């Protein structure tokens, strides 16, 4: 079964797999001449051919079908054997916790498919907290498709990606996977495989044909147990959001959900930039993927720690924090999300120099760490309170600041996997 390994909560990408190993071949780039010629499609479109006519010429006998919204898993090969280090301008979610703007999450694969999580100020700043999780994924704040750039996940020192980023285990080696809505995936692939300015040269139909071919190809792939495809010319070129272009996006939108089908299954529609226009392919020499009805549903929301409190609008703690002066006040800046007090007595939130609690009888008020320990006697279990009565040392750069993280090296050495959350003032407390 093709899917993303490493978490019972992970969404399966396809509910289908083929027996045995199949010989995979390079798709993009000049030379192989199988299937659609991208240059031929350009010339055809400039002669007035529609995308449907172009595809009918290069893949005779293939039918067009429509898929529901679905996701794909893409192996980011440049990340092989590496930790996963990422941030987002809008913040992100990892290990059931919200990571604020200006902070970065670092995931190291653990035996069994989980990950050690370290959250830092920026990509290479002070460690704020750490934990182990059996969900080795970094989730955007909103898991839906077509989200704004501020919500995309950005690799430290690398590209930005729509969707979620996670780690998978391949025979003991770490692999990074981008789990992304297929239409969002095409926003990166189409302008990387062909030129978006073809739309300005009378060849918008070639962009539409490319979108349908690329969508069909990736949905018919089943290369790895943990991901369907990769991001290089061995599969389809996918540089994340680096080359996204509104002209390509418009062409993709007009073909949304359209794929090529052979005998009821999605056709692995090979193509290349072979010169000379290319020739019609024998579609029975191409592999096929799942049936249209065998695709998994779209991205689901990430698991959230039930101990955190998600407020709609301002919470009582937010109001009190704003009243006392916010980040300029004596309590400093937030160290994490609001958490639920034992027995649902109320909520609390940690700050660099104190705590704000909110209960029905007391309202919202500032307390010290000793008072919090009386209310939450097992702070390690709550993964948010410090293990001592002294406030943590304020970091050099405030957590939650809106400044973009730097792209220098990540903290070294990283805390040992499996240790509890930082428990000393030097570690920033939590």
C-alpha positions as CSV (number, residue, x, y, z in Angstrom):
1,X,0.0,0.0,0.0
2,X,1.5,3.3,-1.0
3,X,1.5,5.9,1.8
4,X,3.6,8.0,4.1
5,X,5.3,5.9,6.8
6,X,6.1,7.0,10.3
7,X,2.8,7.9,11.8
8,X,-0.5,6.1,12.5
9,X,-2.1,9.5,12.0
10,X,-0.6,10.1,8.6
11,X,-3.0,10.3,5.6
12,X,-2.6,7.5,3.2
13,X,-1.8,8.8,-0.2
14,X,-3.1,6.0,-2.4
15,X,-5.1,2.9,-1.6
16,X,-3.4,0.9,-4.4
17,X,-0.1,-0.7,-5.2
18,X,1.3,-2.8,-8.0
19,X,3.0,-6.1,-7.5
20,X,6.8,-6.2,-7.8
21,X,9.3,-3.6,-8.8
22,X,8.8,-1.7,-12.1
23,X,11.6,-0.2,-14.1
24,X,11.4,3.6,-13.8
25,X,12.8,5.8,-16.5
26,X,13.7,9.5,-16.7
27,X,10.7,11.6,-17.7
28,X,11.9,15.2,-18.2
29,X,14.6,16.4,-20.4
30,X,15.5,15.8,-24.0
31,X,16.2,12.4,-25.5
32,X,13.8,9.5,-24.6
33,X,11.0,10.7,-26.9
34,X,8.3,8.6,-25.2
35,X,4.9,10.2,-25.0
36,X,4.2,13.9,-25.5
37,X,7.0,16.1,-26.9
38,X,6.8,19.3,-24.9
39,X,8.3,21.2,-27.9
40,X,5.9,19.5,-30.2
41,X,3.0,20.5,-27.9
42,X,4.3,24.1,-28.1
43,X,4.2,24.1,-31.9
44,X,0.8,22.3,-31.9
45,X,-0.7,24.9,-29.6
46,X,0.6,27.8,-31.7
47,X,-1.1,26.2,-34.6
48,X,-4.4,26.3,-32.8
49,X,-4.6,22.8,-31.3
50,X,-6.4,22.5,-27.9
51,X,-4.9,20.6,-25.0
52,X,-7.3,17.8,-25.5
53,X,-6.3,17.4,-29.2
54,X,-2.6,17.5,-28.2
55,X,-3.1,14.7,-25.7
56,X,-5.2,12.7,-28.0
57,X,-2.4,12.8,-30.6
58,X,0.4,11.8,-28.3
59,X,-1.6,9.3,-26.2
60,X,-4.0,7.7,-28.7
61,X,-6.7,5.6,-27.0
62,X,-6.3,7.3,-23.6
63,X,-9.5,8.7,-22.1
64,X,-9.9,11.8,-19.9
65,X,-11.3,11.3,-16.4
66,X,-11.8,13.4,-13.3
67,X,-10.3,12.7,-9.8
68,X,-11.5,14.0,-6.4
69,X,-9.2,16.3,-4.4
70,X,-6.2,14.2,-3.3
71,X,-2.7,14.4,-2.0
72,X,0.7,13.1,-3.2
73,X,3.9,12.4,-1.4
74,X,7.1,13.7,-3.0
75,X,10.6,12.6,-1.8
76,X,12.9,15.7,-1.6
77,X,16.1,14.0,-2.7
78,X,18.5,16.8,-1.8
79,X,17.4,16.2,1.8
80,X,18.3,12.5,1.9
81,X,20.0,11.5,5.2
82,X,19.4,14.9,6.7
83,X,17.4,16.4,9.6
84,X,14.3,18.3,8.7
85,X,14.7,22.0,9.6
86,X,11.9,24.4,8.6
87,X,10.0,27.5,9.6
88,X,7.0,29.5,8.4
89,X,6.2,33.2,8.4
90,X,2.8,32.4,9.8
91,X,4.0,29.8,12.3
92,X,3.5,26.0,12.1
93,X,2.5,23.0,14.1
94,X,4.7,20.1,15.2
95,X,4.3,17.5,17.9
96,X,0.8,18.8,18.6
97,X,2.1,22.2,19.5
98,X,2.0,25.6,17.7
99,X,5.5,27.0,16.8
100,X,5.3,30.8,16.5
101,X,6.7,33.0,13.7
102,X,10.4,33.6,14.1
103,X,10.9,30.1,15.4
104,X,12.1,27.0,13.6
105,X,11.4,23.3,14.1
106,X,14.2,20.7,13.7
107,X,13.2,17.0,13.3
108,X,15.6,14.1,13.7
109,X,14.4,10.6,12.7
110,X,14.1,8.1,15.6
111,X,14.0,4.3,15.3
112,X,10.5,3.2,14.8
113,X,9.4,6.1,12.7
114,X,9.0,8.9,15.2
115,X,11.1,12.0,15.5
116,X,13.0,14.1,18.1
117,X,11.7,17.7,17.8
118,X,13.8,20.7,18.8
119,X,12.3,24.2,18.5
120,X,14.7,27.2,18.3
121,X,14.8,30.9,17.9
122,X,15.3,31.3,14.1
123,X,17.1,28.4,12.3
124,X,20.2,28.6,14.4
125,X,19.3,30.3,17.7
126,X,18.7,29.3,21.2
127,X,16.8,26.1,22.0
128,X,13.3,26.9,23.3
129,X,11.9,23.4,23.8
130,X,12.2,19.8,22.7
131,X,10.2,16.7,22.7
132,X,9.8,13.3,21.1
133,X,6.8,12.6,18.9
134,X,5.4,9.6,16.9
135,X,4.1,12.1,14.3
136,X,7.3,13.1,12.4
137,X,5.6,15.8,10.4
138,X,5.7,19.6,10.3
139,X,2.3,20.9,9.5
140,X,1.3,24.3,8.2
141,X,-1.1,26.4,10.2
142,X,-3.9,25.6,7.7
143,X,-3.6,22.2,5.9
144,X,-5.9,23.2,3.0
145,X,-4.8,23.8,-0.6
146,X,-4.0,27.1,-2.3
147,X,-2.8,28.8,0.9
148,X,-0.9,32.1,0.9
149,X,2.9,32.2,0.8
150,X,3.2,33.3,4.4
151,X,1.8,29.9,5.4
152,X,4.2,27.8,3.3
153,X,6.9,25.8,5.1
154,X,10.4,26.9,4.2
155,X,13.5,24.7,4.7
156,X,16.3,26.5,6.6
157,X,18.6,27.6,3.8
158,X,16.3,26.1,1.1
159,X,13.1,26.3,-0.8
160,X,9.5,26.8,0.4
161,X,6.8,24.2,0.0
162,X,3.1,24.0,0.2
163,X,1.6,21.3,2.3
164,X,3.3,19.4,5.1
165,X,6.9,18.2,5.4
166,X,7.9,15.0,7.2
167,X,10.5,12.3,7.7
168,X,10.3,8.7,6.6
169,X,12.6,5.8,7.4
170,X,14.1,3.9,4.4
171,X,16.1,1.0,5.7
172,X,17.4,3.2,8.5
173,X,18.1,6.3,6.4
174,X,16.1,9.5,6.8
175,X,14.0,10.7,3.8
176,X,12.2,14.0,3.7
177,X,8.7,13.9,2.1
178,X,6.4,16.8,1.0
179,X,2.8,15.7,1.5
180,X,0.9,18.2,-0.7
181,X,-2.4,18.6,-2.6
182,X,-1.9,17.5,-6.1
183,X,-3.1,20.8,-7.6
184,X,-0.6,22.7,-5.3
185,X,2.1,20.2,-6.4
186,X,1.4,21.1,-10.1
187,X,1.9,24.8,-9.3
188,X,5.6,23.9,-8.8
189,X,6.0,21.3,-11.5
190,X,4.4,22.8,-14.6
191,X,6.5,26.0,-14.7
192,X,9.6,23.9,-14.0
193,X,9.0,21.5,-16.8
194,X,8.0,24.0,-19.4
195,X,8.1,27.8,-19.7
196,X,5.2,29.7,-18.3
197,X,5.7,32.4,-20.9
198,X,4.4,30.0,-23.5
199,X,1.0,31.5,-22.5
200,X,2.3,34.8,-24.0
201,X,3.3,33.1,-27.2
202,X,0.0,31.7,-28.2
203,X,0.6,28.3,-26.6
204,X,-1.5,28.4,-23.4
205,X,-3.0,25.0,-24.5
206,X,0.5,23.5,-24.3
207,X,0.5,24.5,-20.6
208,X,-2.9,22.9,-20.1
209,X,-1.7,19.7,-21.8
210,X,1.4,19.7,-19.6
211,X,-0.7,20.1,-16.5
212,X,-2.9,17.1,-17.4
213,X,0.1,14.9,-18.3
214,X,2.0,15.8,-15.1
215,X,-1.1,15.2,-12.9
216,X,-1.6,11.8,-14.5
217,X,2.0,10.9,-14.2
218,X,2.4,11.6,-10.5
219,X,-0.9,9.9,-9.6
220,X,0.1,6.8,-11.4
221,X,3.5,6.6,-9.6
222,X,4.4,4.2,-6.8
223,X,8.1,4.4,-6.4
224,X,8.6,4.2,-2.6
225,X,6.7,2.8,0.3
226,X,6.6,6.3,1.8
227,X,6.2,8.5,-1.2
228,X,4.8,8.2,-4.7
229,X,7.4,10.2,-6.6
230,X,10.6,12.3,-6.4
231,X,11.5,15.9,-7.2
232,X,14.2,15.4,-9.9
233,X,14.3,14.6,-13.7
234,X,14.1,10.9,-12.7
235,X,10.5,11.7,-11.9
236,X,9.2,15.3,-12.5
237,X,11.1,18.4,-11.7
238,X,9.6,19.9,-8.5
239,X,11.4,22.8,-6.9
240,X,8.7,23.7,-4.4
241,X,7.3,27.2,-4.9
242,X,10.5,28.6,-6.4
243,X,9.2,28.8,-10.0
244,X,5.4,29.3,-9.4
245,X,3.9,31.6,-12.0
246,X,0.4,33.0,-12.4
247,X,0.2,32.0,-16.1
248,X,1.0,28.4,-15.3
249,X,-1.4,28.5,-12.3
250,X,-4.2,29.7,-14.6
251,X,-3.6,26.8,-17.0
252,X,-3.6,24.3,-14.2
253,X,-6.8,25.7,-12.7
254,X,-8.7,25.2,-16.0
255,X,-7.7,21.5,-16.0
256,X,-8.3,20.8,-12.2
257,X,-8.7,17.2,-11.5
258,X,-8.4,16.0,-15.1
259,X,-6.2,12.9,-15.8
260,X,-5.6,10.5,-18.6
261,X,-7.0,7.0,-18.1
262,X,-6.3,3.6,-19.7
263,X,-8.7,0.7,-19.0
264,X,-10.1,2.6,-16.0
265,X,-6.7,3.3,-14.4
266,X,-4.7,6.5,-14.4
267,X,-2.0,6.5,-17.1
268,X,1.6,7.0,-16.2
269,X,1.9,9.5,-19.1
270,X,5.5,9.9,-19.9
271,X,6.7,13.0,-21.8
272,X,10.0,14.7,-22.7
273,X,11.4,17.7,-24.4
274,X,12.6,15.6,-27.3
275,X,13.0,17.7,-30.5
276,X,11.3,17.1,-33.8
277,X,7.7,17.1,-32.5
278,X,7.6,13.5,-31.3
279,X,5.3,10.7,-32.4
280,X,2.2,9.1,-30.9
281,X,2.9,6.6,-28.2
282,X,1.7,3.1,-27.6
283,X,-0.1,3.7,-24.3
284,X,0.0,0.0,-23.6
285,X,3.8,0.3,-23.1
286,X,3.2,2.7,-20.1
287,X,2.4,1.6,-16.6
288,X,-0.9,2.5,-15.0
289,X,-1.8,3.5,-11.5
290,X,-4.9,3.3,-9.4
291,X,-8.5,3.6,-10.5
292,X,-10.1,7.1,-10.1
293,X,-12.1,5.9,-7.1
294,X,-9.0,4.5,-5.3
295,X,-7.4,7.8,-4.5
296,X,-7.2,8.9,-0.9
297,X,-9.0,12.0,0.5
298,X,-7.2,15.3,0.7
299,X,-4.9,16.6,3.5
300,X,-6.3,16.3,7.0
301,X,-5.7,18.7,9.8
302,X,-2.6,17.8,12.0
303,X,-3.1,16.2,15.3
304,X,-3.3,18.8,18.1
305,X,-2.3,18.3,21.7
306,X,-5.6,18.1,23.6
307,X,-3.9,20.0,26.5
308,X,-3.5,23.2,24.4
309,X,-6.3,25.7,24.2
310,X,-7.2,27.0,20.8
311,X,-9.1,30.3,21.1
312,X,-11.4,31.9,18.6
313,X,-10.5,35.6,18.7
314,X,-8.9,37.0,21.8
315,X,-8.9,34.8,24.9
316,X,-9.1,36.2,28.4
317,X,-5.4,35.7,28.7
318,X,-4.8,37.6,25.4
319,X,-6.9,40.5,26.8
320,X,-5.0,40.6,30.1
321,X,-1.6,40.4,28.3
322,X,-2.6,43.3,26.1
323,X,-3.9,45.3,29.1
324,X,-0.6,45.0,31.0
325,X,1.5,46.1,28.0
326,X,2.1,42.9,25.9
327,X,5.8,42.1,25.1
328,X,6.9,45.4,26.8
329,X,5.4,44.3,30.1
330,X,7.1,42.6,33.0
331,X,6.0,39.1,32.0
332,X,7.9,39.3,28.6
333,X,7.0,37.3,25.6
334,X,5.1,34.0,25.2
335,X,6.9,30.7,25.4
336,X,4.1,28.6,23.9
337,X,0.4,28.2,23.4
338,X,-2.3,28.4,26.0
339,X,-2.6,25.2,28.0
340,X,-5.4,23.7,30.0
341,X,-5.2,23.5,33.8
342,X,-5.8,20.2,35.5
343,X,-9.4,19.1,35.7
344,X,-10.2,21.8,33.2
345,X,-10.1,24.4,35.9
346,X,-9.0,27.1,33.4
347,X,-6.1,27.9,31.2
348,X,-2.6,29.3,31.5
349,X,0.2,30.6,29.3
350,X,3.9,30.7,30.0
351,X,5.9,33.8,29.3
352,X,9.6,34.5,29.8
353,X,9.2,36.1,33.2
354,X,5.9,34.8,34.5
355,X,2.6,33.2,33.8
356,X,-0.9,34.4,33.1
357,X,-3.7,32.1,34.3
358,X,-7.4,32.4,33.7
359,X,-10.2,30.7,35.7
360,X,-13.9,31.3,36.0
361,X,-13.5,32.4,39.7
362,X,-10.3,34.4,39.5
363,X,-10.5,35.8,36.0
364,X,-7.2,36.4,34.2
365,X,-4.2,37.4,36.3
366,X,-0.4,37.2,36.4
367,X,1.2,34.7,38.7
368,X,4.7,33.6,39.4
369,X,6.2,30.2,38.5
370,X,5.9,28.9,42.1
371,X,2.1,29.5,42.0
372,X,1.9,27.7,38.6
373,X,3.7,24.7,40.1
374,X,1.1,24.5,42.8
375,X,-1.6,24.4,40.1
376,X,0.3,22.1,37.8
377,X,2.3,19.8,40.0
378,X,3.6,17.7,37.1
379,X,4.8,20.3,34.6
380,X,6.9,17.8,32.5
381,X,3.7,15.9,31.7
382,X,2.1,19.1,30.6
383,X,5.2,19.8,28.3
384,X,4.8,23.5,28.9
385,X,5.7,24.5,32.5
386,X,9.3,24.7,33.8
387,X,10.6,22.1,36.2
388,X,11.8,24.7,38.7
389,X,10.3,27.7,40.4
390,X,12.7,30.2,38.8
391,X,11.8,32.0,35.6
392,X,13.7,31.0,32.4
393,X,16.4,33.3,31.1
394,X,15.0,35.4,28.3
395,X,16.4,34.4,24.9
396,X,18.7,36.8,22.9
397,X,16.0,37.0,20.2
398,X,12.4,37.0,21.5
399,X,10.4,33.9,20.6
400,X,7.4,34.8,18.5
401,X,9.2,37.7,16.9
402,X,8.1,38.3,13.3
403,X,11.7,38.5,12.0
404,X,12.4,35.8,9.5
405,X,14.7,33.1,10.8
406,X,18.3,33.1,9.5
407,X,19.4,30.4,7.2
408,X,22.7,29.6,8.9
409,X,23.5,26.2,10.3
410,X,21.1,24.7,12.8
411,X,22.1,24.4,16.4
412,X,25.0,22.0,17.1
413,X,25.2,19.9,19.0
414,X,21.5,19.2,19.1
415,X,20.0,17.9,22.3
416,X,20.1,14.2,22.7
417,X,16.9,12.5,21.3
418,X,14.6,11.3,23.9
419,X,15.4,13.8,26.6
420,X,12.5,15.7,28.2
421,X,11.8,19.3,27.5
422,X,14.4,21.8,28.6
423,X,14.4,22.0,32.4
424,X,17.1,24.5,33.2
425,X,17.1,28.3,32.8
426,X,20.0,28.0,30.4
427,X,17.8,26.1,28.0
428,X,15.1,28.8,27.9
429,X,12.6,26.9,30.1
430,X,9.1,25.9,29.1
